[in-house]
Amino acid sequence: MEKYKKEWTGKKHLGAILFPFIAFIILNIEIFIKIKMNRGAL
């Protein structure tokens, strides 16, 4: 268990950083699409 503790901690921190970043990008893409739809471009 102790052997893999560092590896698990690193992956946990990576997920904590990537999850909000990916959610932020998806939100911005959806807002951009809605703006285009409202202007009649899509």
mmCIF entry with sequence, helices, sheets and N, C-alpha, C, O atoms, coordinates in Angstrom:
data_MODEL
# 
_entry.id   MODEL 
# 
_entity.id                         1 
_entity.type                       polymer 
_entity.pdbx_number_of_molecules   1 
# 
_entity_poly.entity_id                      1 
_entity_poly.type                           'polypeptide(L)' 
_entity_poly.nstd_linkage                   no 
_entity_poly.nstd_monomer                   no 
_entity_poly.pdbx_seq_one_letter_code       MEKYKKEWTGKKHLGAILFPFIAFIILNIEIFIKIKMNRGAL 
_entity_poly.pdbx_seq_one_letter_code_can   MEKYKKEWTGKKHLGAILFPFIAFIILNIEIFIKIKMNRGAL 
_entity_poly.pdbx_strand_id                 A 
# 
loop_
_entity_poly_seq.entity_id 
_entity_poly_seq.num 
_entity_poly_seq.mon_id 
_entity_poly_seq.hetero 
1 1  MET n 
1 2  GLU n 
1 3  LYS n 
1 4  TYR n 
1 5  LYS n 
1 6  LYS n 
1 7  GLU n 
1 8  TRP n 
1 9  THR n 
1 10 GLY n 
1 11 LYS n 
1 12 LYS n 
1 13 HIS n 
1 14 LEU n 
1 15 GLY n 
1 16 ALA n 
1 17 ILE n 
1 18 LEU n 
1 19 PHE n 
1 20 PRO n 
1 21 PHE n 
1 22 ILE n 
1 23 ALA n 
1 24 PHE n 
1 25 ILE n 
1 26 ILE n 
1 27 LEU n 
1 28 ASN n 
1 29 ILE n 
1 30 GLU n 
1 31 ILE n 
1 32 PHE n 
1 33 ILE n 
1 34 LYS n 
1 35 ILE n 
1 36 LYS n 
1 37 MET n 
1 38 ASN n 
1 39 ARG n 
1 40 GLY n 
1 41 ALA n 
1 42 LEU n 
# 
_struct_asym.id          A 
_struct_asym.entity_id   1 
# 
loop_
_struct_conf.conf_type_id 
_struct_conf.id 
_struct_conf.pdbx_PDB_helix_id 
_struct_conf.beg_label_comp_id 
_struct_conf.beg_label_asym_id 
_struct_conf.beg_label_seq_id 
_struct_conf.pdbx_beg_PDB_ins_code 
_struct_conf.end_label_comp_id 
_struct_conf.end_label_asym_id 
_struct_conf.end_label_seq_id 
_struct_conf.pdbx_end_PDB_ins_code 
_struct_conf.beg_auth_comp_id 
_struct_conf.beg_auth_asym_id 
_struct_conf.beg_auth_seq_id 
_struct_conf.end_auth_comp_id 
_struct_conf.end_auth_asym_id 
_struct_conf.end_auth_seq_id 
_struct_conf.pdbx_PDB_helix_class 
_struct_conf.details 
_struct_conf.pdbx_PDB_helix_length 
HELX_P HELX_P1 AA1 GLU A 2 ? TYR A 4  ? GLU A 2 TYR A 4  5 ? 3  
HELX_P HELX_P2 AA2 LYS A 5 ? ARG A 39 ? LYS A 5 ARG A 39 1 ? 35 
# 
_struct_conf_type.id          HELX_P 
_struct_conf_type.criteria    ? 
_struct_conf_type.reference   ? 
# 
loop_
_atom_site.group_PDB 
_atom_site.id 
_atom_site.type_symbol 
_atom_site.label_atom_id 
_atom_site.label_alt_id 
_atom_site.label_comp_id 
_atom_site.label_asym_id 
_atom_site.label_entity_id 
_atom_site.label_seq_id 
_atom_site.pdbx_PDB_ins_code 
_atom_site.Cartn_x 
_atom_site.Cartn_y 
_atom_site.Cartn_z 
_atom_site.occupancy 
_atom_site.B_iso_or_equiv 
_atom_site.pdbx_formal_charge 
_atom_site.auth_seq_id 
_atom_site.auth_comp_id 
_atom_site.auth_asym_id 
_atom_site.auth_atom_id 
_atom_site.pdbx_PDB_model_num 
ATOM 1   N N  . MET A 1 1  ? 0.828   -1.200 0.000   1.00 0.00 ? 1  MET A N  1 
ATOM 2   C CA . MET A 1 1  ? 0.000   0.000  0.000   1.00 0.00 ? 1  MET A CA 1 
ATOM 3   C C  . MET A 1 1  ? 0.867   1.255  0.000   1.00 0.00 ? 1  MET A C  1 
ATOM 4   O O  . MET A 1 1  ? 0.629   2.194  -0.760  1.00 0.00 ? 1  MET A O  1 
ATOM 5   N N  . GLU A 1 2  ? 1.868   1.251  0.862   1.00 0.00 ? 2  GLU A N  1 
ATOM 6   C CA . GLU A 1 2  ? 2.753   2.422  0.948   1.00 0.00 ? 2  GLU A CA 1 
ATOM 7   C C  . GLU A 1 2  ? 3.516   2.635  -0.367  1.00 0.00 ? 2  GLU A C  1 
ATOM 8   O O  . GLU A 1 2  ? 3.882   3.754  -0.725  1.00 0.00 ? 2  GLU A O  1 
ATOM 9   N N  . LYS A 1 3  ? 3.737   1.529  -1.062  1.00 0.00 ? 3  LYS A N  1 
ATOM 10  C CA . LYS A 1 3  ? 4.509   1.574  -2.305  1.00 0.00 ? 3  LYS A CA 1 
ATOM 11  C C  . LYS A 1 3  ? 3.829   2.459  -3.354  1.00 0.00 ? 3  LYS A C  1 
ATOM 12  O O  . LYS A 1 3  ? 4.500   3.177  -4.095  1.00 0.00 ? 3  LYS A O  1 
ATOM 13  N N  . TYR A 1 4  ? 2.498   2.405  -3.413  1.00 0.00 ? 4  TYR A N  1 
ATOM 14  C CA . TYR A 1 4  ? 1.764   3.132  -4.455  1.00 0.00 ? 4  TYR A CA 1 
ATOM 15  C C  . TYR A 1 4  ? 1.160   4.439  -3.953  1.00 0.00 ? 4  TYR A C  1 
ATOM 16  O O  . TYR A 1 4  ? 0.418   5.102  -4.678  1.00 0.00 ? 4  TYR A O  1 
ATOM 17  N N  . LYS A 1 5  ? 1.474   4.810  -2.715  1.00 0.00 ? 5  LYS A N  1 
ATOM 18  C CA . LYS A 1 5  ? 0.859   6.004  -2.120  1.00 0.00 ? 5  LYS A CA 1 
ATOM 19  C C  . LYS A 1 5  ? 1.217   7.270  -2.911  1.00 0.00 ? 5  LYS A C  1 
ATOM 20  O O  . LYS A 1 5  ? 0.345   8.094  -3.188  1.00 0.00 ? 5  LYS A O  1 
ATOM 21  N N  . LYS A 1 6  ? 2.489   7.425  -3.272  1.00 0.00 ? 6  LYS A N  1 
ATOM 22  C CA . LYS A 1 6  ? 2.903   8.617  -4.032  1.00 0.00 ? 6  LYS A CA 1 
ATOM 23  C C  . LYS A 1 6  ? 2.231   8.669  -5.394  1.00 0.00 ? 6  LYS A C  1 
ATOM 24  O O  . LYS A 1 6  ? 1.794   9.733  -5.833  1.00 0.00 ? 6  LYS A O  1 
ATOM 25  N N  . GLU A 1 7  ? 2.146   7.535  -6.056  1.00 0.00 ? 7  GLU A N  1 
ATOM 26  C CA . GLU A 1 7  ? 1.534   7.483  -7.394  1.00 0.00 ? 7  GLU A CA 1 
ATOM 27  C C  . GLU A 1 7  ? 0.054   7.872  -7.317  1.00 0.00 ? 7  GLU A C  1 
ATOM 28  O O  . GLU A 1 7  ? -0.432  8.636  -8.151  1.00 0.00 ? 7  GLU A O  1 
ATOM 29  N N  . TRP A 1 8  ? -0.654  7.352  -6.324  1.00 0.00 ? 8  TRP A N  1 
ATOM 30  C CA . TRP A 1 8  ? -2.083  7.650  -6.170  1.00 0.00 ? 8  TRP A CA 1 
ATOM 31  C C  . TRP A 1 8  ? -2.294  9.120  -5.845  1.00 0.00 ? 8  TRP A C  1 
ATOM 32  O O  . TRP A 1 8  ? -3.198  9.750  -6.394  1.00 0.00 ? 8  TRP A O  1 
ATOM 33  N N  . THR A 1 9  ? -1.471  9.675  -4.959  1.00 0.00 ? 9  THR A N  1 
ATOM 34  C CA . THR A 1 9  ? -1.600  11.087 -4.577  1.00 0.00 ? 9  THR A CA 1 
ATOM 35  C C  . THR A 1 9  ? -1.401  11.978 -5.798  1.00 0.00 ? 9  THR A C  1 
ATOM 36  O O  . THR A 1 9  ? -2.120  12.962 -5.968  1.00 0.00 ? 9  THR A O  1 
ATOM 37  N N  . GLY A 1 10 ? -0.442  11.645 -6.640  1.00 0.00 ? 10 GLY A N  1 
ATOM 38  C CA . GLY A 1 10 ? -0.198  12.436 -7.845  1.00 0.00 ? 10 GLY A CA 1 
ATOM 39  C C  . GLY A 1 10 ? -1.382  12.411 -8.784  1.00 0.00 ? 10 GLY A C  1 
ATOM 40  O O  . GLY A 1 10 ? -1.752  13.444 -9.343  1.00 0.00 ? 10 GLY A O  1 
ATOM 41  N N  . LYS A 1 11 ? -1.981  11.252 -8.966  1.00 0.00 ? 11 LYS A N  1 
ATOM 42  C CA . LYS A 1 11 ? -3.132  11.145 -9.858  1.00 0.00 ? 11 LYS A CA 1 
ATOM 43  C C  . LYS A 1 11 ? -4.337  11.873 -9.277  1.00 0.00 ? 11 LYS A C  1 
ATOM 44  O O  . LYS A 1 11 ? -5.124  12.464 -10.017 1.00 0.00 ? 11 LYS A O  1 
ATOM 45  N N  . LYS A 1 12 ? -4.485  11.835 -7.961  1.00 0.00 ? 12 LYS A N  1 
ATOM 46  C CA . LYS A 1 12 ? -5.608  12.510 -7.319  1.00 0.00 ? 12 LYS A CA 1 
ATOM 47  C C  . LYS A 1 12 ? -5.495  14.020 -7.518  1.00 0.00 ? 12 LYS A C  1 
ATOM 48  O O  . LYS A 1 12 ? -6.492  14.689 -7.789  1.00 0.00 ? 12 LYS A O  1 
ATOM 49  N N  . HIS A 1 13 ? -4.293  14.552 -7.385  1.00 0.00 ? 13 HIS A N  1 
ATOM 50  C CA . HIS A 1 13 ? -4.093  15.987 -7.582  1.00 0.00 ? 13 HIS A CA 1 
ATOM 51  C C  . HIS A 1 13 ? -4.302  16.372 -9.044  1.00 0.00 ? 13 HIS A C  1 
ATOM 52  O O  . HIS A 1 13 ? -4.847  17.437 -9.334  1.00 0.00 ? 13 HIS A O  1 
ATOM 53  N N  . LEU A 1 14 ? -3.876  15.522 -9.952  1.00 0.00 ? 14 LEU A N  1 
ATOM 54  C CA . LEU A 1 14 ? -4.058  15.791 -11.377 1.00 0.00 ? 14 LEU A CA 1 
ATOM 55  C C  . LEU A 1 14 ? -5.542  15.866 -11.712 1.00 0.00 ? 14 LEU A C  1 
ATOM 56  O O  . LEU A 1 14 ? -5.964  16.754 -12.452 1.00 0.00 ? 14 LEU A O  1 
ATOM 57  N N  . GLY A 1 15 ? -6.336  14.948 -11.176 1.00 0.00 ? 15 GLY A N  1 
ATOM 58  C CA . GLY A 1 15 ? -7.775  14.968 -11.405 1.00 0.00 ? 15 GLY A CA 1 
ATOM 59  C C  . GLY A 1 15 ? -8.428  16.209 -10.814 1.00 0.00 ? 15 GLY A C  1 
ATOM 60  O O  . GLY A 1 15 ? -9.349  16.771 -11.408 1.00 0.00 ? 15 GLY A O  1 
ATOM 61  N N  . ALA A 1 16 ? -7.955  16.640 -9.646  1.00 0.00 ? 16 ALA A N  1 
ATOM 62  C CA . ALA A 1 16 ? -8.506  17.824 -8.999  1.00 0.00 ? 16 ALA A CA 1 
ATOM 63  C C  . ALA A 1 16 ? -8.204  19.078 -9.817  1.00 0.00 ? 16 ALA A C  1 
ATOM 64  O O  . ALA A 1 16 ? -8.968  20.042 -9.769  1.00 0.00 ? 16 ALA A O  1 
ATOM 65  N N  . ILE A 1 17 ? -7.131  19.077 -10.546 1.00 0.00 ? 17 ILE A N  1 
ATOM 66  C CA . ILE A 1 17 ? -6.777  20.231 -11.382 1.00 0.00 ? 17 ILE A CA 1 
ATOM 67  C C  . ILE A 1 17 ? -7.509  20.165 -12.722 1.00 0.00 ? 17 ILE A C  1 
ATOM 68  O O  . ILE A 1 17 ? -8.022  21.178 -13.196 1.00 0.00 ? 17 ILE A O  1 
ATOM 69  N N  . LEU A 1 18 ? -7.562  18.987 -13.331 1.00 0.00 ? 18 LEU A N  1 
ATOM 70  C CA . LEU A 1 18 ? -8.138  18.862 -14.672 1.00 0.00 ? 18 LEU A CA 1 
ATOM 71  C C  . LEU A 1 18 ? -9.660  18.981 -14.687 1.00 0.00 ? 18 LEU A C  1 
ATOM 72  O O  . LEU A 1 18 ? -10.217 19.537 -15.633 1.00 0.00 ? 18 LEU A O  1 
ATOM 73  N N  . PHE A 1 19 ? -10.342 18.475 -13.668 1.00 0.00 ? 19 PHE A N  1 
ATOM 74  C CA . PHE A 1 19 ? -11.806 18.473 -13.688 1.00 0.00 ? 19 PHE A CA 1 
ATOM 75  C C  . PHE A 1 19 ? -12.399 19.876 -13.818 1.00 0.00 ? 19 PHE A C  1 
ATOM 76  O O  . PHE A 1 19 ? -13.224 20.087 -14.707 1.00 0.00 ? 19 PHE A O  1 
ATOM 77  N N  . PRO A 1 20 ? -12.022 20.851 -12.977 1.00 0.00 ? 20 PRO A N  1 
ATOM 78  C CA . PRO A 1 20 ? -12.602 22.190 -13.145 1.00 0.00 ? 20 PRO A CA 1 
ATOM 79  C C  . PRO A 1 20 ? -12.160 22.858 -14.452 1.00 0.00 ? 20 PRO A C  1 
ATOM 80  O O  . PRO A 1 20 ? -12.917 23.628 -15.043 1.00 0.00 ? 20 PRO A O  1 
ATOM 81  N N  . PHE A 1 21 ? -10.939 22.563 -14.899 1.00 0.00 ? 21 PHE A N  1 
ATOM 82  C CA . PHE A 1 21 ? -10.437 23.157 -16.133 1.00 0.00 ? 21 PHE A CA 1 
ATOM 83  C C  . PHE A 1 21 ? -11.255 22.684 -17.329 1.00 0.00 ? 21 PHE A C  1 
ATOM 84  O O  . PHE A 1 21 ? -11.633 23.486 -18.183 1.00 0.00 ? 21 PHE A O  1 
ATOM 85  N N  . ILE A 1 22 ? -11.527 21.382 -17.390 1.00 0.00 ? 22 ILE A N  1 
ATOM 86  C CA . ILE A 1 22 ? -12.320 20.830 -18.492 1.00 0.00 ? 22 ILE A CA 1 
ATOM 87  C C  . ILE A 1 22 ? -13.757 21.339 -18.429 1.00 0.00 ? 22 ILE A C  1 
ATOM 88  O O  . ILE A 1 22 ? -14.351 21.654 -19.460 1.00 0.00 ? 22 ILE A O  1 
ATOM 89  N N  . ALA A 1 23 ? -14.319 21.420 -17.218 1.00 0.00 ? 23 ALA A N  1 
ATOM 90  C CA . ALA A 1 23 ? -15.683 21.938 -17.064 1.00 0.00 ? 23 ALA A CA 1 
ATOM 91  C C  . ALA A 1 23 ? -15.761 23.388 -17.530 1.00 0.00 ? 23 ALA A C  1 
ATOM 92  O O  . ALA A 1 23 ? -16.739 23.779 -18.167 1.00 0.00 ? 23 ALA A O  1 
ATOM 93  N N  . PHE A 1 24 ? -14.747 24.186 -17.220 1.00 0.00 ? 24 PHE A N  1 
ATOM 94  C CA . PHE A 1 24 ? -14.701 25.594 -17.640 1.00 0.00 ? 24 PHE A CA 1 
ATOM 95  C C  . PHE A 1 24 ? -14.656 25.705 -19.164 1.00 0.00 ? 24 PHE A C  1 
ATOM 96  O O  . PHE A 1 24 ? -15.341 26.551 -19.740 1.00 0.00 ? 24 PHE A O  1 
ATOM 97  N N  . ILE A 1 25 ? -13.867 24.873 -19.813 1.00 0.00 ? 25 ILE A N  1 
ATOM 98  C CA . ILE A 1 25 ? -13.758 24.907 -21.275 1.00 0.00 ? 25 ILE A CA 1 
ATOM 99  C C  . ILE A 1 25 ? -15.087 24.510 -21.919 1.00 0.00 ? 25 ILE A C  1 
ATOM 100 O O  . ILE A 1 25 ? -15.528 25.150 -22.873 1.00 0.00 ? 25 ILE A O  1 
ATOM 101 N N  . ILE A 1 26 ? -15.723 23.463 -21.406 1.00 0.00 ? 26 ILE A N  1 
ATOM 102 C CA . ILE A 1 26 ? -17.007 23.022 -21.964 1.00 0.00 ? 26 ILE A CA 1 
ATOM 103 C C  . ILE A 1 26 ? -18.063 24.105 -21.797 1.00 0.00 ? 26 ILE A C  1 
ATOM 104 O O  . ILE A 1 26 ? -18.844 24.352 -22.716 1.00 0.00 ? 26 ILE A O  1 
ATOM 105 N N  . LEU A 1 27 ? -18.097 24.754 -20.639 1.00 0.00 ? 27 LEU A N  1 
ATOM 106 C CA . LEU A 1 27 ? -19.044 25.841 -20.399 1.00 0.00 ? 27 LEU A CA 1 
ATOM 107 C C  . LEU A 1 27 ? -18.835 26.974 -21.404 1.00 0.00 ? 27 LEU A C  1 
ATOM 108 O O  . LEU A 1 27 ? -19.805 27.496 -21.954 1.00 0.00 ? 27 LEU A O  1 
ATOM 109 N N  . ASN A 1 28 ? -17.599 27.355 -21.646 1.00 0.00 ? 28 ASN A N  1 
ATOM 110 C CA . ASN A 1 28 ? -17.315 28.432 -22.597 1.00 0.00 ? 28 ASN A CA 1 
ATOM 111 C C  . ASN A 1 28 ? -17.716 28.049 -24.016 1.00 0.00 ? 28 ASN A C  1 
ATOM 112 O O  . ASN A 1 28 ? -18.219 28.892 -24.760 1.00 0.00 ? 28 ASN A O  1 
ATOM 113 N N  . ILE A 1 29 ? -17.506 26.806 -24.401 1.00 0.00 ? 29 ILE A N  1 
ATOM 114 C CA . ILE A 1 29 ? -17.909 26.356 -25.732 1.00 0.00 ? 29 ILE A CA 1 
ATOM 115 C C  . ILE A 1 29 ? -19.427 26.438 -25.881 1.00 0.00 ? 29 ILE A C  1 
ATOM 116 O O  . ILE A 1 29 ? -19.931 26.880 -26.914 1.00 0.00 ? 29 ILE A O  1 
ATOM 117 N N  . GLU A 1 30 ? -20.157 26.009 -24.839 1.00 0.00 ? 30 GLU A N  1 
ATOM 118 C CA . GLU A 1 30 ? -21.621 26.069 -24.898 1.00 0.00 ? 30 GLU A CA 1 
ATOM 119 C C  . GLU A 1 30 ? -22.126 27.501 -24.960 1.00 0.00 ? 30 GLU A C  1 
ATOM 120 O O  . GLU A 1 30 ? -23.071 27.791 -25.693 1.00 0.00 ? 30 GLU A O  1 
ATOM 121 N N  . ILE A 1 31 ? -21.512 28.397 -24.204 1.00 0.00 ? 31 ILE A N  1 
ATOM 122 C CA . ILE A 1 31 ? -21.907 29.808 -24.249 1.00 0.00 ? 31 ILE A CA 1 
ATOM 123 C C  . ILE A 1 31 ? -21.643 30.384 -25.640 1.00 0.00 ? 31 ILE A C  1 
ATOM 124 O O  . ILE A 1 31 ? -22.467 31.126 -26.173 1.00 0.00 ? 31 ILE A O  1 
ATOM 125 N N  . PHE A 1 32 ? -20.494 30.041 -26.224 1.00 0.00 ? 32 PHE A N  1 
ATOM 126 C CA . PHE A 1 32 ? -20.151 30.520 -27.561 1.00 0.00 ? 32 PHE A CA 1 
ATOM 127 C C  . PHE A 1 32 ? -21.179 30.040 -28.586 1.00 0.00 ? 32 PHE A C  1 
ATOM 128 O O  . PHE A 1 32 ? -21.601 30.807 -29.451 1.00 0.00 ? 32 PHE A O  1 
ATOM 129 N N  . ILE A 1 33 ? -21.582 28.770 -28.488 1.00 0.00 ? 33 ILE A N  1 
ATOM 130 C CA . ILE A 1 33 ? -22.580 28.226 -29.412 1.00 0.00 ? 33 ILE A CA 1 
ATOM 131 C C  . ILE A 1 33 ? -23.914 28.942 -29.245 1.00 0.00 ? 33 ILE A C  1 
ATOM 132 O O  . ILE A 1 33 ? -24.573 29.259 -30.235 1.00 0.00 ? 33 ILE A O  1 
ATOM 133 N N  . LYS A 1 34 ? -24.323 29.201 -27.990 1.00 0.00 ? 34 LYS A N  1 
ATOM 134 C CA . LYS A 1 34 ? -25.585 29.912 -27.750 1.00 0.00 ? 34 LYS A CA 1 
ATOM 135 C C  . LYS A 1 34 ? -25.545 31.336 -28.313 1.00 0.00 ? 34 LYS A C  1 
ATOM 136 O O  . LYS A 1 34 ? -26.540 31.818 -28.855 1.00 0.00 ? 34 LYS A O  1 
ATOM 137 N N  . ILE A 1 35 ? -24.410 32.001 -28.187 1.00 0.00 ? 35 ILE A N  1 
ATOM 138 C CA . ILE A 1 35 ? -24.278 33.354 -28.762 1.00 0.00 ? 35 ILE A CA 1 
ATOM 139 C C  . ILE A 1 35 ? -24.445 33.295 -30.271 1.00 0.00 ? 35 ILE A C  1 
ATOM 140 O O  . ILE A 1 35 ? -25.135 34.131 -30.856 1.00 0.00 ? 35 ILE A O  1 
ATOM 141 N N  . LYS A 1 36 ? -23.816 32.309 -30.903 1.00 0.00 ? 36 LYS A N  1 
ATOM 142 C CA . LYS A 1 36 ? -23.949 32.154 -32.355 1.00 0.00 ? 36 LYS A CA 1 
ATOM 143 C C  . LYS A 1 36 ? -25.395 31.866 -32.752 1.00 0.00 ? 36 LYS A C  1 
ATOM 144 O O  . LYS A 1 36 ? -25.879 32.385 -33.758 1.00 0.00 ? 36 LYS A O  1 
ATOM 145 N N  . MET A 1 37 ? -26.088 31.037 -31.960 1.00 0.00 ? 37 MET A N  1 
ATOM 146 C CA . MET A 1 37 ? -27.481 30.700 -32.260 1.00 0.00 ? 37 MET A CA 1 
ATOM 147 C C  . MET A 1 37 ? -28.373 31.948 -32.147 1.00 0.00 ? 37 MET A C  1 
ATOM 148 O O  . MET A 1 37 ? -29.258 32.156 -32.976 1.00 0.00 ? 37 MET A O  1 
ATOM 149 N N  . ASN A 1 38 ? -28.140 32.762 -31.132 1.00 0.00 ? 38 ASN A N  1 
ATOM 150 C CA . ASN A 1 38 ? -28.944 33.961 -30.934 1.00 0.00 ? 38 ASN A CA 1 
ATOM 151 C C  . ASN A 1 38 ? -28.734 34.988 -32.043 1.00 0.00 ? 38 ASN A C  1 
ATOM 152 O O  . ASN A 1 38 ? -29.647 35.737 -32.391 1.00 0.00 ? 38 ASN A O  1 
ATOM 153 N N  . ARG A 1 39 ? -27.524 35.015 -32.590 1.00 0.00 ? 39 ARG A N  1 
ATOM 154 C CA . ARG A 1 39 ? -27.242 35.953 -33.689 1.00 0.00 ? 39 ARG A CA 1 
ATOM 155 C C  . ARG A 1 39 ? -27.734 35.418 -35.037 1.00 0.00 ? 39 ARG A C  1 
ATOM 156 O O  . ARG A 1 39 ? -27.729 36.141 -36.034 1.00 0.00 ? 39 ARG A O  1 
ATOM 157 N N  . GLY A 1 40 ? -28.154 34.168 -35.065 1.00 0.00 ? 40 GLY A N  1 
ATOM 158 C CA . GLY A 1 40 ? -28.662 33.592 -36.302 1.00 0.00 ? 40 GLY A CA 1 
ATOM 159 C C  . GLY A 1 40 ? -27.588 32.989 -37.177 1.00 0.00 ? 40 GLY A C  1 
ATOM 160 O O  . GLY A 1 40 ? -27.841 32.656 -38.335 1.00 0.00 ? 40 GLY A O  1 
ATOM 161 N N  . ALA A 1 41 ? -26.407 32.846 -36.643 1.00 0.00 ? 41 ALA A N  1 
ATOM 162 C CA . ALA A 1 41 ? -25.311 32.287 -37.435 1.00 0.00 ? 41 ALA A CA 1 
ATOM 163 C C  . ALA A 1 41 ? -25.408 30.758 -37.516 1.00 0.00 ? 41 ALA A C  1 
ATOM 164 O O  . ALA A 1 41 ? -24.880 30.146 -38.444 1.00 0.00 ? 41 ALA A O  1 
ATOM 165 N N  . LEU A 1 42 ? -26.075 30.158 -36.551 1.00 0.00 ? 42 LEU A N  1 
ATOM 166 C CA . LEU A 1 42 ? -26.197 28.683 -36.573 1.00 0.00 ? 42 LEU A CA 1 
ATOM 167 C C  . LEU A 1 42 ? -27.650 28.287 -36.741 1.00 0.00 ? 42 LEU A C  1 
ATOM 168 O O  . LEU A 1 42 ? -27.965 27.097 -36.783 1.00 0.00 ? 42 LEU A O  1 
# 
